[in-house]
Amino acid sequence: MQLDQTNVAIRVRTLSEIGDLSLMMVRRYPRAFVREFILGAVFWMIVNTILLGWMTLDFSSNETFEGETDALFWRYLIWMATLVFLQTPIAGVLSTYSLGQSIFESQPPLRRTLRECRKMFWPLVWTLGVKRMAIPAVAIVAFRWGQESSGFYDVALPITLVLVASVVRSNRPFLAEMILLERCPIKSPSPNVITLARRSKALHTPLSSELGGRFLSVALVLSALLGCVFYSIFWVRGITLSDWTVDTVAMLVFYPLALWVIASLSVVVRLLGYLDARIRLEGWEVELAIRAEAIRQFGEDIMSIPTPAEIVDSPVTGNSSGATASRVGAGTAILLFALISCVNSHGFAQDVSLDSASETRFDPVVADSAWFDSESKTIVPIEVVDRRTDTLNRESRWTPKPPQSKAKTAQKNTPPPATTGPTTFWGALTWGNLFGWFLLFLLMSALIAALAYVFANSSFDFRPAPIQQTLVRQESLDDQTKRRIAELPAELRDTDVHPRTELERLMQQGDYDRAIIFLYGHQLLMLDRAAWLRLSRWKTNHQYVREARGNRLPAGDLLAETVQAFERSYFGRHSLNGEQFNLLWQNNLQLESMIAPPAVAKA
């Protein structure tokens, strides 16, 4: 394993670069993102379905949410999101270990991942399951199984759990990485062992404010992505099956699926944030470069040279003092050589010569080394060549550039003449960047202008006219009513007169099958003008009923009876008789009296 030839370049990154790199990691390691995460989360998926699935049984595509069903709907949404949020750290342990190992070497096989995670099973359960409230939240939902909805247990309590967990996780986000990758024990009788609490304090405390800001930013972005994923799945079903209802399938399958997809992405973002925190605090990139050069030049044993105290206490034979001095000098010299070579490879040092005393001490150790010229007795700087061929075709800001020839490197490092310097504007802002920003400004201006035009010419009435305009018996239509009729369903748009006027004429002629069409259109126009629903040609009949019931339950019930009669007559070809239509007409008069005073309705 080459410590400085990792699959992900070890360097400090911004939050936007971490988000970009997380998507690259998903593309590069799909098994860790999909297979390992599903294996870690499948238990929690089953538990959540058992505990909350019964709430979705009343969600039907042919029924509207009202009363207890509506309460169950919101109760299910809140608790499902809460459980997935709390369970994500412990559900993503397999992905965390697999991706963490993939950064430094090839992706480990699944059997090895399971074996290594099983060794830390109980620390993970206690820390991420109990202390991070995943298991207590499951116990609360299980205790409430089958009971009626409660404002405290189903709204206040889950929101409180999420807020508390957010505060804790924003200040101490990297516990899973410390347990799995660093193997920090929870407790230890030895004071010299770095326990989980000590390690967490050392890593998190210096970055507490920045970690909190990053947690909030990532939470907002992932929440937006959650809506995108859910509605994308919902849109695919609507396009393929023409089913746009929020039914049991949408809530029991699509909603949890979207939550777990975003949860798996958050595991990758958190792991990359952990790497960035170590790089910022520990200078990890420099340490890895020094250790890698020492291992390449002097072998694996160089990194395990005993300390001087261990050498003095160890039993040796022969010339113990000479052997001790030789081993201590060799270890110190080799680490010094590694540091000099690392700095020299970046262009920050020149050739260093040794004096006569150093020659005698280092000659037995580095006589055959490429760093040491035995004839001139000098240290020869070595140009370290980047062998990371994996990043040749990856055009990204965080990945190292492909290796170049010495001629190109020398040409690149040669300062250009003063008269031929790059044309820049305000320092690093080139004219090409300025042109790009100008195009972006034009696109944003065009978008704003288009939105302004749409709203200026839309048919939405933000200041509704008096209700009586809709109820007046008139032969001609005003502009506002014409625009609203254009939003009615296709079966109701074929009219040049006011729907109520045509309705009364058809009633007198006894043509009830055509009269029901205008009765339905008249009621939709009334409810739209009263702002109890909003007309849109893309809505279904039952969506109108659901919207009306959400604003005024009695009005929605009256509209539902009209919808049922309209669908029986228009789609089912079942003719209406006078008695049936008379009941619908009485319902219409009752609806008019609810929307406008009787004096206005008679006007």
C-alpha positions as CSV (number, residue, x, y, z in Angstrom):
1,M,0.0,0.0,0.0
2,Q,1.4,3.4,-1.0
3,L,0.4,5.9,1.6
4,D,0.8,8.9,-0.7
5,Q,-0.9,7.2,-3.7
6,T,-4.4,7.1,-2.3
7,N,-7.5,6.7,-4.5
8,V,-8.6,10.1,-3.3
9,A,-6.1,13.0,-3.2
10,I,-5.3,13.9,0.5
11,R,-5.7,17.7,0.7
12,V,-7.8,20.3,2.3
13,R,-11.2,20.9,0.6
14,T,-14.1,23.3,0.8
15,L,-17.6,22.1,1.5
16,S,-18.6,22.4,-2.2
17,E,-15.6,20.3,-3.2
18,I,-16.6,17.7,-0.6
19,G,-20.1,17.5,-2.1
20,D,-18.7,17.2,-5.6
21,L,-16.3,14.5,-4.5
22,S,-19.0,12.6,-2.8
23,L,-20.8,12.2,-6.1
24,M,-17.6,11.0,-7.7
25,M,-17.2,8.5,-4.9
26,V,-20.7,7.2,-5.5
27,R,-19.9,6.7,-9.2
28,R,-16.5,5.1,-8.5
29,Y,-17.6,2.8,-5.7
30,P,-21.3,1.9,-6.4
31,R,-21.1,-1.4,-4.4
32,A,-20.2,0.4,-1.2
33,F,-22.9,3.0,-1.9
34,V,-25.7,0.5,-2.7
35,R,-24.9,-3.1,-1.6
36,E,-23.1,-2.4,1.7
37,F,-25.5,0.3,2.7
38,I,-28.6,-1.8,1.9
39,L,-27.1,-4.7,4.0
40,G,-26.6,-2.3,6.9
41,A,-30.0,-0.6,6.5
42,V,-32.3,-3.6,5.6
43,F,-33.0,-4.4,9.3
44,W,-34.1,-0.8,10.0
45,M,-36.1,-0.7,6.8
46,I,-38.1,-3.8,7.9
47,V,-38.6,-2.5,11.5
48,N,-39.8,0.9,10.2
49,T,-42.3,-0.8,7.8
50,I,-43.7,-3.0,10.6
51,L,-44.0,-0.1,13.0
52,L,-45.4,2.5,10.6
53,G,-46.8,0.6,7.7
54,W,-50.2,0.1,9.2
55,M,-50.8,3.9,9.0
56,T,-50.7,3.8,5.2
57,L,-53.4,1.2,4.8
58,D,-56.1,3.9,4.7
59,F,-54.4,5.9,2.0
60,S,-56.4,5.1,-1.1
61,S,-56.3,6.5,-4.5
62,N,-60.1,6.8,-4.5
63,E,-60.5,8.4,-1.1
64,T,-59.5,11.8,0.3
65,F,-57.6,12.4,3.5
66,E,-59.9,13.7,6.2
67,G,-60.2,13.4,9.9
68,E,-58.2,10.6,11.4
69,T,-56.8,9.6,8.0
70,D,-55.3,13.1,7.6
71,A,-53.7,12.9,11.1
72,L,-52.3,9.5,10.3
73,F,-50.8,10.9,7.0
74,W,-48.8,13.5,8.8
75,R,-48.0,11.2,11.7
76,Y,-46.5,8.7,9.2
77,L,-44.5,11.4,7.4
78,I,-43.0,12.9,10.6
79,W,-42.1,9.6,12.3
80,M,-40.6,7.9,9.2
81,A,-38.3,10.9,8.5
82,T,-37.3,10.9,12.2
83,L,-36.5,7.2,12.4
84,V,-34.4,7.3,9.2
85,F,-32.6,10.4,10.4
86,L,-31.7,8.7,13.7
87,Q,-30.8,5.4,12.2
88,T,-28.6,6.6,9.3
89,P,-25.2,6.6,11.3
90,I,-25.6,3.0,12.5
91,A,-27.2,1.8,9.2
92,G,-24.2,3.1,7.2
93,V,-21.4,1.4,9.2
94,L,-20.7,-1.1,6.4
95,S,-20.4,1.7,3.8
96,T,-18.2,3.7,6.1
97,Y,-15.7,0.9,6.6
98,S,-15.7,-0.1,2.9
99,L,-15.2,3.4,1.6
100,G,-12.6,4.2,4.3
101,Q,-10.5,1.3,3.2
102,S,-11.1,2.0,-0.5
103,I,-9.4,5.4,-0.1
104,F,-6.0,3.8,0.7
105,E,-6.3,0.5,-1.1
106,S,-8.7,-1.5,-3.2
107,Q,-12.2,-1.9,-2.0
108,P,-12.4,-4.8,0.6
109,P,-14.5,-7.8,-0.1
110,L,-17.9,-8.0,1.6
111,R,-16.8,-10.9,3.9
112,R,-13.9,-8.8,5.3
113,T,-16.1,-5.8,5.8
114,L,-18.7,-7.8,7.7
115,R,-15.9,-9.5,9.8
116,E,-14.3,-6.2,10.8
117,C,-17.6,-4.5,11.6
118,R,-18.7,-7.4,13.7
119,K,-15.6,-6.9,15.9
120,M,-17.0,-3.5,16.9
121,F,-20.6,-4.5,17.0
122,W,-21.3,-3.7,20.7
123,P,-19.5,-0.3,20.7
124,L,-21.4,0.7,17.6
125,V,-24.8,-0.4,19.1
126,W,-24.2,1.5,22.3
127,T,-22.8,4.6,20.7
128,L,-24.8,5.0,17.5
129,G,-27.9,3.0,18.5
130,V,-28.5,3.9,22.1
131,K,-26.7,7.1,22.8
132,R,-27.7,8.6,19.5
133,M,-31.3,7.7,20.2
134,A,-32.0,5.3,17.2
135,I,-33.1,2.4,19.4
136,P,-35.1,4.6,21.9
137,A,-37.0,6.2,19.1
138,V,-37.9,2.7,17.7
139,A,-39.1,1.7,21.2
140,I,-41.4,4.8,21.4
141,V,-43.0,4.1,18.0
142,A,-43.5,0.4,19.0
143,F,-45.2,1.5,22.2
144,R,-47.5,3.7,20.3
145,W,-48.4,1.1,17.7
146,G,-52.1,1.1,16.8
147,Q,-53.0,4.0,19.1
148,E,-54.7,7.2,18.1
149,S,-52.8,10.3,17.0
150,S,-51.4,12.6,19.6
151,G,-50.0,16.1,19.2
152,F,-47.3,15.5,21.8
153,Y,-46.2,12.0,20.9
154,D,-46.5,12.4,17.1
155,V,-45.4,16.0,16.5
156,A,-43.6,17.5,19.5
157,L,-41.7,14.4,20.5
158,P,-40.2,13.4,17.1
159,I,-39.3,17.1,16.4
160,T,-37.6,17.3,19.8
161,L,-35.6,14.1,19.1
162,V,-34.5,15.5,15.7
163,L,-33.4,18.8,17.2
164,V,-31.5,17.2,20.0
165,A,-29.8,14.7,17.7
166,S,-28.9,17.5,15.3
167,V,-27.2,19.5,18.0
168,V,-25.2,16.4,19.1
169,R,-24.3,15.3,15.6
170,S,-23.3,18.7,14.5
171,N,-20.7,18.9,17.3
172,R,-19.6,15.2,17.3
173,P,-20.3,13.8,13.8
174,F,-17.4,11.4,13.3
175,L,-18.0,8.7,16.0
176,A,-18.6,5.9,13.4
177,E,-15.3,6.7,11.7
178,M,-13.4,6.7,15.0
179,I,-14.8,3.4,16.0
180,L,-14.5,1.6,12.7
181,L,-11.3,3.1,11.1
182,E,-9.3,4.2,14.2
183,R,-10.5,1.4,16.5
184,C,-10.9,3.7,19.5
185,P,-12.2,1.8,22.5
186,I,-15.1,3.3,24.5
187,K,-13.2,2.7,27.8
188,S,-9.8,1.5,28.8
189,P,-8.1,0.9,32.2
190,S,-4.8,2.2,30.8
191,P,-4.4,6.0,30.9
192,N,-2.1,5.9,27.8
193,V,-4.9,4.5,25.6
194,I,-6.7,7.0,23.4
195,T,-10.4,6.3,24.2
196,L,-13.3,7.4,22.1
197,A,-14.1,10.3,24.3
198,R,-10.5,11.6,24.3
199,R,-10.2,11.2,20.5
200,S,-13.6,12.8,19.9
201,K,-12.6,15.8,22.0
202,A,-9.3,16.2,20.3
203,L,-10.7,16.1,16.8
204,H,-14.1,17.9,17.2
205,T,-13.4,20.7,19.7
206,P,-11.0,22.8,17.4
207,L,-13.5,22.6,14.5
208,S,-16.7,22.9,16.5
209,S,-18.0,26.1,14.9
210,E,-17.1,25.0,11.4
211,L,-18.6,21.6,11.8
212,G,-21.9,23.1,13.0
213,G,-22.0,25.4,9.9
214,R,-21.3,22.5,7.6
215,F,-23.9,20.3,9.2
216,L,-26.6,23.0,8.7
217,S,-25.5,23.6,5.1
218,V,-25.5,19.9,4.3
219,A,-28.9,19.4,6.0
220,L,-30.5,22.1,3.8
221,V,-29.0,20.7,0.6
222,L,-30.0,17.1,1.5
223,S,-33.5,18.2,2.3
224,A,-33.9,19.8,-1.1
225,L,-32.5,16.6,-2.7
226,L,-35.0,14.6,-0.7
227,G,-37.9,16.4,-2.4
228,C,-36.2,16.1,-5.8
229,V,-35.8,12.3,-5.4
230,F,-39.3,11.7,-4.1
231,Y,-41.0,13.7,-6.7
232,S,-38.9,12.3,-9.5
233,I,-40.0,8.8,-8.5
234,F,-43.6,10.0,-8.2
235,W,-43.3,11.7,-11.6
236,V,-42.1,8.5,-13.3
237,R,-45.1,6.6,-12.0
238,G,-47.4,9.3,-13.1
239,I,-46.0,9.4,-16.6
240,T,-45.9,5.6,-17.0
241,L,-49.2,4.6,-15.3
242,S,-51.1,7.9,-15.3
243,D,-51.5,7.6,-11.5
244,W,-50.8,10.9,-9.7
245,T,-52.4,10.1,-6.4
246,V,-50.7,10.0,-3.0
247,D,-51.7,6.5,-2.1
248,T,-50.4,3.6,-0.1
249,V,-47.7,2.8,-2.6
250,A,-46.4,6.3,-2.7
251,M,-46.1,6.6,1.0
252,L,-45.0,3.0,1.8
253,V,-42.5,2.6,-1.0
254,F,-41.5,5.9,-2.6
255,Y,-41.2,8.0,0.5
256,P,-38.9,5.6,2.5
257,L,-36.9,4.9,-0.6
258,A,-36.2,8.6,-1.1
259,L,-35.2,9.0,2.5
260,W,-32.8,6.1,2.4
261,V,-31.2,7.2,-0.8
262,I,-30.4,10.6,0.7
263,A,-29.3,8.9,3.9
264,S,-26.7,6.8,2.0
265,L,-25.4,10.0,0.3
266,S,-25.0,11.6,3.7
267,V,-22.8,8.7,4.9
268,V,-20.3,9.5,2.0
269,V,-20.4,13.2,2.8
270,R,-19.7,12.6,6.5
271,L,-16.7,10.3,5.7
272,L,-15.1,12.9,3.4
273,G,-15.7,15.5,6.1
274,Y,-13.9,13.3,8.6
275,L,-10.9,13.0,6.2
276,D,-10.9,16.8,5.7
277,A,-11.0,17.4,9.5
278,R,-7.9,15.2,10.0
279,I,-6.1,16.9,7.2
280,R,-6.8,20.3,8.6
281,L,-5.8,19.4,12.2
282,E,-3.0,16.8,11.8
283,G,-1.3,17.8,8.6
284,W,-2.2,14.4,7.3
285,E,-1.0,14.9,3.7
286,V,2.6,15.8,4.9
287,E,2.7,12.8,7.3
288,L,1.6,10.4,4.7
289,A,4.1,11.7,2.1
290,I,7.0,11.3,4.6
291,R,6.0,7.8,5.8
292,A,5.5,6.7,2.2
293,E,8.9,7.8,1.0
294,A,10.5,6.2,4.1
295,I,8.8,2.9,3.4
296,R,9.7,3.0,-0.4
297,Q,13.4,3.7,0.3
298,F,14.1,1.7,3.4
299,G,11.3,-0.9,3.7
300,E,8.4,-1.5,6.1
301,D,10.7,-2.0,9.1
302,I,11.7,1.6,9.2
303,M,8.4,2.8,10.5
304,S,8.7,0.4,13.5
305,I,12.2,1.4,14.8
306,P,12.3,1.1,18.6
307,T,12.8,4.1,20.7
308,P,16.1,4.8,22.5
309,A,14.6,3.6,25.8
310,E,13.5,0.4,24.3
311,I,17.0,-0.2,22.8
312,V,18.8,0.5,26.1
313,D,16.5,-2.0,28.0
314,S,16.7,-4.7,25.3
315,P,19.2,-7.6,25.8
316,V,21.9,-7.5,23.1
317,T,25.1,-9.5,22.6
318,G,28.5,-8.4,21.3
319,N,29.3,-4.7,21.0
320,S,26.0,-3.5,22.6
321,S,27.0,0.2,22.7
322,G,28.1,0.2,19.1
323,A,24.9,-1.6,17.9
324,T,22.7,0.8,20.0
325,A,24.4,3.9,18.6
326,S,24.2,2.5,15.1
327,R,20.4,1.7,15.3
328,V,19.5,5.0,16.9
329,G,21.6,6.9,14.4
330,A,20.1,4.9,11.5
331,G,16.5,5.6,12.6
332,T,17.0,9.3,13.1
333,A,18.9,9.7,9.9
334,I,16.4,7.9,7.8
335,L,13.5,9.9,9.1
336,L,15.6,13.1,8.5
337,F,16.3,11.9,4.9
338,A,12.6,11.3,4.3
339,L,11.7,14.8,5.5
340,I,14.4,16.4,3.3
341,S,13.4,14.4,0.3
342,C,9.7,15.3,0.8
343,V,10.5,19.0,1.0
344,N,13.0,18.8,-1.9
345,S,10.5,17.1,-4.2
346,H,8.3,20.1,-3.9
347,G,11.0,22.6,-4.7
348,F,11.6,24.0,-1.2
349,A,15.2,22.7,-0.6
350,Q,18.5,22.4,-2.3
351,D,21.2,19.7,-2.2
352,V,22.5,19.0,1.3
353,S,26.1,17.9,2.0
354,L,27.3,15.8,4.9
355,D,30.4,16.4,6.9
356,S,33.0,13.7,7.7
357,A,31.4,12.7,10.9
358,S,28.1,12.1,9.2
359,E,29.7,10.1,6.5
360,T,31.0,7.5,8.9
361,R,27.7,7.2,10.7
362,F,25.4,6.9,7.7
363,D,27.6,5.0,5.3
364,P,26.6,1.4,6.5
365,V,22.9,2.3,6.3
366,V,22.6,4.2,3.0
367,A,25.5,3.0,0.9
368,D,23.2,1.2,-1.5
369,S,20.5,3.9,-1.4
370,A,19.6,6.0,-4.4
371,W,19.6,9.0,-2.1
372,F,23.3,8.7,-1.2
373,D,26.2,9.0,-3.6
374,S,29.0,6.9,-2.0
375,E,31.7,8.5,-4.2
376,S,31.0,12.1,-3.5
377,K,29.6,11.4,-0.1
378,T,26.6,13.7,-0.7
379,I,22.8,13.4,-0.6
380,V,21.4,13.5,-4.1
381,P,17.8,14.9,-4.3
382,I,15.3,12.7,-6.0
383,E,12.4,13.9,-8.1
384,V,9.3,12.1,-6.9
385,V,7.2,11.1,-9.9
386,D,3.4,10.8,-9.4
387,R,2.4,7.3,-10.4
388,R,-1.3,7.7,-9.9
389,T,-2.5,6.7,-13.3
390,D,-6.0,6.4,-12.0
391,T,-6.6,10.2,-12.3
392,L,-5.4,10.7,-15.9
393,N,-8.9,11.3,-17.3
394,R,-10.6,12.8,-14.3
395,E,-11.1,16.5,-14.9
396,S,-11.7,17.8,-11.4
397,R,-10.1,20.4,-9.2
398,W,-9.3,18.1,-6.3
399,T,-7.5,15.4,-8.1
400,P,-3.7,15.6,-8.9
401,K,-2.7,16.4,-12.4
402,P,-1.2,13.6,-14.5
403,P,2.6,13.2,-14.5
404,Q,4.4,15.5,-16.9
405,S,7.9,15.2,-18.5
406,K,10.8,17.1,-17.0
407,A,10.9,19.4,-20.0
408,K,7.2,20.4,-19.6
409,T,7.7,20.8,-15.8
410,A,10.7,23.0,-16.3
411,Q,8.9,25.0,-18.9
412,K,5.9,25.4,-16.6
413,N,8.1,26.5,-13.7
414,T,9.9,29.1,-15.8
415,P,8.5,32.5,-15.2
416,P,7.0,34.1,-18.3
417,P,8.3,37.4,-19.6
418,A,6.8,40.5,-18.1
419,T,5.4,41.6,-21.5
420,T,3.6,38.4,-22.2
421,G,1.8,37.8,-19.0
422,P,-1.7,36.4,-19.0
423,T,-4.5,38.9,-19.5
424,T,-6.4,39.0,-16.3
425,F,-9.0,41.3,-14.8
426,W,-8.8,42.0,-11.1
427,G,-6.1,39.4,-10.3
428,A,-7.3,35.8,-10.8
429,L,-10.5,36.7,-12.7
430,T,-9.7,36.2,-16.3
431,W,-11.6,37.7,-19.2
432,G,-13.0,34.2,-20.0
433,N,-14.4,34.0,-16.5
434,L,-15.8,37.5,-16.8
435,F,-17.6,36.5,-20.1
436,G,-19.0,33.4,-18.4
437,W,-20.4,35.5,-15.5
438,F,-21.9,37.9,-18.1
439,L,-23.7,35.0,-19.8
440,L,-24.9,33.7,-16.5
441,F,-26.2,37.2,-15.7
442,L,-28.1,37.3,-19.0
443,L,-29.6,33.9,-18.4
444,M,-30.8,34.9,-14.9
445,S,-32.2,38.2,-16.2
446,A,-34.1,36.3,-19.0
447,L,-35.5,33.9,-16.4
448,I,-36.6,36.7,-14.1
449,A,-38.2,38.5,-17.1
450,A,-40.0,35.3,-18.2
451,L,-41.4,34.7,-14.7
452,A,-42.5,38.3,-14.5
453,Y,-44.3,37.9,-17.8
454,V,-46.0,34.7,-16.8
455,F,-47.2,36.2,-13.5
456,A,-48.3,39.4,-15.2
457,N,-50.3,37.5,-17.9
458,S,-51.5,34.6,-15.7
459,S,-55.1,33.9,-14.8
460,F,-54.4,33.8,-11.1
461,D,-56.5,36.3,-9.3
462,F,-54.6,37.4,-6.3
463,R,-57.3,39.9,-5.4
464,P,-60.6,38.1,-6.1
465,A,-63.5,40.1,-7.3
466,P,-66.7,40.0,-5.3
467,I,-68.4,36.6,-5.2
468,Q,-71.6,37.9,-6.8
469,Q,-69.9,38.2,-10.2
470,T,-69.9,34.4,-10.3
471,L,-73.4,34.0,-9.2
472,V,-75.1,36.7,-11.4
473,R,-77.4,35.3,-14.0
474,Q,-75.9,36.9,-17.1
475,E,-76.0,36.1,-20.8
476,S,-72.4,37.2,-21.5
477,L,-69.2,36.3,-19.7
478,D,-66.7,38.8,-18.2
479,D,-63.0,38.5,-18.9
480,Q,-62.3,37.0,-15.4
481,T,-64.9,34.3,-15.8
482,K,-63.7,33.4,-19.3
483,R,-60.1,32.9,-18.0
484,R,-61.3,30.7,-15.2
485,I,-63.5,28.6,-17.5
486,A,-60.4,27.9,-19.6
487,E,-59.0,26.1,-16.6
488,L,-62.0,23.8,-16.2
489,P,-61.9,20.2,-17.3
490,A,-62.2,19.7,-21.1
491,E,-65.8,18.5,-20.7
492,L,-66.8,21.8,-19.1
493,R,-65.1,24.4,-21.3
494,D,-67.5,24.2,-24.3
495,T,-69.7,27.2,-23.4
496,D,-70.2,30.8,-24.5
497,V,-72.6,31.8,-21.8
498,H,-72.6,31.8,-18.0
499,P,-72.8,28.2,-16.7
500,R,-75.6,29.0,-14.3
501,T,-77.7,30.6,-17.0
502,E,-77.3,27.6,-19.3
503,L,-78.0,25.3,-16.4
504,E,-81.4,26.8,-15.7
505,R,-82.3,26.6,-19.4
506,L,-81.4,22.9,-19.6
507,M,-83.3,22.2,-16.4
508,Q,-86.5,23.7,-17.9
509,Q,-86.1,21.5,-21.0
510,G,-85.5,18.4,-18.9
511,D,-82.0,17.7,-20.4
512,Y,-80.5,16.7,-17.1
513,D,-77.5,14.8,-18.6
514,R,-76.2,18.1,-20.1
515,A,-77.4,20.2,-17.2
516,I,-75.2,18.2,-14.8
517,I,-72.1,19.3,-16.8
518,F,-72.9,23.0,-16.3
519,L,-73.9,22.4,-12.7
520,Y,-70.5,21.0,-12.0
521,G,-68.7,23.8,-13.9
522,H,-70.8,26.4,-12.0
523,Q,-69.9,25.0,-8.6
524,L,-66.2,24.8,-9.5
525,L,-66.2,28.5,-10.6
526,M,-67.9,29.5,-7.3
527,L,-65.5,27.6,-5.2
528,D,-62.5,29.0,-7.1
529,R,-63.8,32.6,-6.7
530,A,-64.3,31.9,-3.0
531,A,-60.6,30.7,-2.8
532,W,-61.8,27.3,-1.5
533,L,-60.0,25.6,-4.4
534,R,-57.8,26.6,-7.3
535,L,-58.8,25.7,-10.8
536,S,-56.2,24.0,-13.0
537,R,-56.9,21.9,-16.0
538,W,-54.3,19.3,-14.8
539,K,-56.3,18.5,-11.6
540,T,-58.6,15.5,-11.3
541,N,-62.2,15.6,-10.0
542,H,-61.3,14.0,-6.8
543,Q,-58.4,16.5,-6.3
544,Y,-61.0,19.3,-6.4
545,V,-63.1,17.5,-3.8
546,R,-60.1,16.9,-1.6
547,E,-59.1,20.6,-1.9
548,A,-62.6,21.8,-1.1
549,R,-62.9,19.6,1.9
550,G,-59.6,20.9,3.2
551,N,-60.9,24.4,3.2
552,R,-64.6,23.8,4.0
553,L,-65.7,20.3,4.8
554,P,-69.5,20.8,4.1
555,A,-68.7,22.4,0.8
556,G,-66.5,19.5,-0.2
557,D,-69.2,17.0,0.7
558,L,-71.7,18.9,-1.5
559,L,-69.2,19.0,-4.4
560,A,-68.5,15.3,-4.0
561,E,-72.2,14.5,-4.6
562,T,-72.1,16.6,-7.8
563,V,-68.9,14.8,-8.9
564,Q,-70.4,11.4,-8.4
565,A,-73.5,12.3,-10.4
566,F,-71.4,13.9,-13.2
567,E,-69.1,10.8,-13.5
568,R,-72.1,8.4,-13.6
569,S,-73.8,10.5,-16.3
570,Y,-70.9,11.6,-18.4
571,F,-68.5,8.6,-18.2
572,G,-70.9,5.8,-17.1
573,R,-73.7,6.8,-19.5
574,H,-76.3,6.5,-16.7
575,S,-79.0,9.0,-17.3
576,L,-80.3,11.2,-14.5
577,N,-83.9,11.7,-13.7
578,G,-85.7,14.7,-12.4
579,E,-85.8,13.6,-8.8
580,Q,-82.1,13.0,-8.7
581,F,-81.3,16.3,-10.3
582,N,-83.7,18.2,-8.0
583,L,-81.6,16.9,-5.0
584,L,-78.5,18.1,-6.7
585,W,-80.1,21.5,-7.4
586,Q,-81.0,21.9,-3.7
587,N,-77.4,21.1,-2.8
588,N,-76.3,23.8,-5.2
589,L,-78.6,26.4,-3.6
590,Q,-77.2,25.4,-0.2
591,L,-73.6,25.8,-1.6
592,E,-74.4,29.2,-3.0
593,S,-75.8,30.3,0.4
594,M,-72.6,29.1,2.1
595,I,-70.4,31.1,-0.3
596,A,-72.5,34.3,-0.6
597,P,-75.3,35.8,1.4
598,P,-78.9,35.0,0.1
599,A,-79.4,38.6,-1.0
600,V,-76.4,38.3,-3.3
601,A,-77.4,34.9,-4.6
602,K,-80.8,36.3,-5.7
603,A,-79.3,39.3,-7.4
